[in-house]
Amino acid sequence: MKKISAVLVFICLSCLLIFNQCKVSDGKVTVDLNAKPFEKLSDYHFFKGALKDLIPNDKVLPYELITALFTDYAHKSRFVWMPEGTSAKYSKDEVVDFPSGAVLIKNFYYPHDFRDESKGRKIMETRLLIKHADKWDALTYVWNDEQTDAELTIVGDTKKVSFTNLQGEKLNLDYSYPNKNQCKNCHNLNNVQVPIGPKVRYLNKDLKYADGTKNQLEKWTEVGYLSGYKKEENLTNKIADAFDEKSATLEERAKSYLEVNCAHCHRREGSANTTGLYLMLSDKNPESWGVMKSPVAAGRASGDNLYDVVPGKPDESILLYRMSENDPEIRMPELGRSVQHKEAVELIRQWITAMK
């Protein structure tokens, strides 16, 4: 009898261990604006099955950007969820107007081998932007090493991550998690915290869904997540894919990259509005893009160069110098990267070289 009891205890403990490792979360999505944020990501039930598989729950819709923000080569898996019966209102130029209770979910991860993602990945963090009636709340959840769940952090953190890049090089990085104040710095528009990515011109592309491939904006409209969108008004309202040479001109690709990666600060309504460097595609003034423009204040961050952009001379351009440097007091963007984005540096170098 004692032997049978011991076996039963062993079986129960084994089942409990397996359950904890899988961290199954098959419940209904739970977002309570009146309660404190959950300490664990799994408690929101954004994903079903094993949490690390990031299989979206009902009405949790995946989305992608045509050109994405660079974060130390991390891949990102994005989702949006809105309360039943609500939808975002169409805006042609800015982020769509999300309803109260809407959540943007962005998972940052590294494939173990960028050349073969079937070898697995390590999820570093999940960032949530939750819309309250008149503001957005930014939350960062740090994944544990077992990849079973992620825990809320307010003060930020740093963890080491290793991966093999597309060139077969083994890289080791100190991955930084933002604190709440750093989130506000980048997501600032007219001193109000807002999302950056979900603009119509960033989303206007096809995406493969579980039930077939469809334009993302049409899909959002179909599921009731976007109202007021008119396809005929937006046939050409899209940014370029910065690294697809066949999709657009060199200038269009370079400027699209700079808008996505820099213009959330470098615009007249952003936190870098005093610099005179404005990198929105809608700004047609060459000086706004730094052409033969002296920096307002750069100090040693100028690299002893005199102008933000010198046509035909990338090595005399402050813009490229700051994109190339990894020194925290020099590099741009200030947050979100610790290593140079080599492909982007080459893109901007080509663009400046080709300028007349």
Residue pairs with C-beta under 8 A, 6 or more apart in sequence:
20 148
21 146
21 148
22 49
22 50
22 51
22 148
23 42
23 50
23 51
23 52
23 148
23 149
24 48
24 49
24 50
24 51
25 42
25 43
25 45
25 47
25 48
25 49
25 51
26 45
26 48
26 49
26 57
27 45
28 45
28 57
28 58
29 44
29 45
29 46
29 57
29 58
29 59
29 60
29 81
30 38
30 43
30 44
30 45
31 44
31 81
31 83
31 101
31 103
31 130
33 100
33 101
33 130
33 132
37 130
37 137
37 139
37 152
38 44
38 152
39 151
39 152
40 141
40 149
40 150
40 151
40 152
41 51
41 126
41 141
41 143
41 149
41 150
41 151
41 152
42 51
42 149
42 150
44 103
44 128
45 57
46 56
46 57
46 60
46 79
46 81
46 103
46 105
47 53
47 54
47 55
47 56
47 57
47 60
48 55
48 56
48 57
49 55
51 147
51 148
51 149
51 150
52 123
52 147
52 148
54 77
54 107
54 123
56 62
56 79
59 81
59 82
59 84
59 223
60 79
60 80
60 81
60 105
61 79
61 80
61 81
61 219
61 220
61 223
61 225
62 77
62 78
62 79
62 207
62 209
63 78
63 79
63 80
63 198
63 203
63 207
63 216
63 220
64 78
64 203
64 205
64 207
64 216
65 78
65 197
65 202
65 203
65 260
66 201
66 202
66 203
66 204
66 205
66 238
66 239
66 240
66 241
66 256
67 202
67 239
67 240
67 241
67 242
67 243
67 256
67 257
67 260
68 76
68 197
68 260
69 196
69 197
69 260
69 261
69 336
70 261
70 336
70 337
70 341
70 344
71 108
71 336
71 337
72 173
72 175
72 336
72 337
72 338
72 339
73 110
73 114
73 163
73 165
73 171
73 173
73 339
73 341
74 108
74 109
74 110
74 124
74 175
75 108
75 109
75 110
75 111
75 121
76 106
76 107
76 108
76 109
77 106
77 107
77 109
78 104
78 105
78 106
78 107
78 197
79 104
79 105
79 106
80 102
80 103
80 104
80 105
80 198
80 220
80 225
81 102
81 103
81 105
82 88
82 98
82 99
82 101
82 102
82 103
82 225
83 99
83 100
83 101
83 102
85 224
86 99
86 100
86 101
86 102
87 99
87 224
87 225
87 226
87 227
88 96
88 97
88 98
88 99
88 102
88 198
88 220
88 225
88 226
88 227
89 96
89 97
89 226
89 227
89 228
90 96
90 97
90 200
90 226
90 227
90 228
90 229
90 230
91 97
91 199
91 200
92 200
92 233
92 234
92 237
93 199
93 201
93 282
94 189
94 199
95 194
95 195
95 196
95 197
95 198
95 199
96 198
96 199
96 200
96 226
98 104
98 131
98 195
98 198
99 131
100 131
100 132
100 133
101 130
101 131
102 130
102 131
103 128
103 129
103 130
103 131
104 128
104 129
104 195
104 197
104 198
105 126
105 127
105 128
106 126
106 127
106 128
106 129
107 123
107 125
107 126
108 123
108 124
108 125
108 126
108 127
109 121
109 122
109 123
109 124
110 121
110 122
110 124
110 161
110 163
111 117
111 119
111 120
111 121
111 163
112 119
112 120
112 121
112 122
112 163
112 164
113 119
113 163
113 164
114 163
114 164
114 165
114 166
115 164
115 166
115 168
122 143
122 147
122 161
122 163
123 143
123 147
123 150
124 142
124 143
124 159
124 161
124 175
124 177
125 140
125 141
125 142
125 143
125 150
125 177
126 140
126 141
126 143
126 150
127 138
127 139
127 140
127 141
127 178
127 183
128 138
128 139
128 140
128 141
129 136
129 137
129 138
129 139
129 187
129 195
130 136
130 137
130 139
135 192
135 193
136 187
136 193
136 194
136 195
138 180
138 183
138 184
138 187
138 193
139 152
140 152
140 153
140 154
140 156
140 177
140 178
140 179
140 180
140 183
141 150
141 151
141 152
141 153
142 150
142 151
142 153
142 157
142 159
142 177
143 149
143 150
144 150
144 151
153 177
153 179
154 179
154 180
155 179
156 176
156 177
156 178
156 179
156 182
157 176
157 177
158 174
158 175
158 176
158 177
159 174
159 175
159 177
160 172
160 173
160 174
160 175
161 172
161 173
161 175
162 170
162 171
162 172
162 173
163 170
163 171
164 170
164 171
165 171
171 339
173 338
173 339
174 338
176 338
178 335
178 336
182 335
183 193
184 193
185 265
185 271
185 335
186 196
186 264
186 265
186 271
186 333
186 335
186 336
187 193
187 194
187 195
187 196
187 264
188 194
188 264
188 265
188 270
188 271
189 264
189 269
189 270
190 269
196 264
200 217
200 229
200 234
200 237
201 234
201 237
201 238
201 239
202 238
202 239
202 260
203 216
203 217
203 220
204 215
204 216
204 217
204 234
204 237
204 238
205 215
205 216
205 238
206 213
206 214
206 215
206 216
207 213
207 214
207 215
207 216
207 219
209 219
214 222
215 231
217 226
217 229
217 231
217 234
218 229
218 231
220 226
220 229
221 227
221 229
239 256
239 259
239 260
239 281
240 247
240 248
240 249
240 252
240 253
240 255
240 256
241 247
241 248
241 253
241 256
242 253
242 254
242 256
242 257
242 260
242 344
242 347
243 253
243 343
243 347
244 253
245 253
247 253
248 256
250 347
250 350
250 351
250 354
251 351
251 354
253 347
253 351
254 347
254 348
254 350
254 351
255 279
255 281
255 289
255 351
256 281
257 344
257 347
257 348
258 279
258 289
258 348
259 279
259 280
259 281
261 333
261 344
262 279
262 332
262 333
263 270
263 278
263 279
263 280
264 270
265 271
265 272
265 333
266 272
266 275
266 277
266 278
266 279
267 273
267 278
267 279
267 280
267 283
268 278
274 296
275 295
275 296
276 287
276 288
276 293
276 296
277 288
277 289
277 290
277 293
277 295
277 308
277 319
278 285
278 288
278 289
279 288
279 289
283 289
286 292
287 293
289 309
290 307
290 308
290 309
290 317
290 318
290 319
291 307
291 308
291 309
291 311
291 355
292 307
292 309
292 310
292 311
293 307
293 308
293 309
294 306
294 307
294 308
295 302
295 307
295 308
295 318
298 318
300 329
300 330
301 318
301 322
301 329
301 330
302 318
302 321
303 318
303 321
303 322
303 325
303 330
305 316
305 317
305 318
305 321
306 316
307 316
307 317
307 318
308 317
308 318
308 319
309 317
309 318
309 319
309 352
309 355
310 316
310 317
310 352
311 352
311 355
311 356
312 352
312 353
312 355
312 356
313 352
314 320
314 348
314 349
314 352
314 353
317 352
319 332
319 348
319 352
320 345
320 348
320 349
320 352
321 330
322 330
322 331
322 332
323 331
323 332
323 340
323 341
323 344
323 345
323 348
324 340
324 345
325 331
325 340
326 338
326 339
326 340
328 334
331 337
